[in-house]
Amino acid sequence: MIRPDVEIDPEWAEARSLPEASELAAAGRTVMVTLPGDETEAIAAAAAYAWAGATVFRTTHDVRQALDMTEVLLGRRPPALTRRGLG
C-alpha cells in the first residue's frame, strides 16, 4: 500500500478497471490501482482488485485486512488462525 502522494515506479502499470487489472496481471505486469476516497468503497475495491491480480494499492485508508483476507482465499498465504472441530 502506498499513499496518494508517493511517486509510483515507472515500471508499474496503472489499472482503471477490473478487466484491465486482470489483463495486466496475466501479462506479468505489476499492477497498481488508486482506490476510492470512501473507506467502505476502498475496502471493497481493494479486495476485488487483489482478486484480479493488482499488487500495489494507492489509498489513504487501511485496507490491509481486506487484502490479507483475499490472499488467504486465493491460497497465496496461510490463514492467520485456523479452527477445527467447531460445531
Secondary structure, 3 states (H helix, E strand, C coil): CECCCCCCCCCCEECCCHHHHHHHHHCCCCEEEECCCCHHHHHHHHHHHHHHCCCEEECCCCCHHHHHHHHHHCCCCCCCCCCCCCC
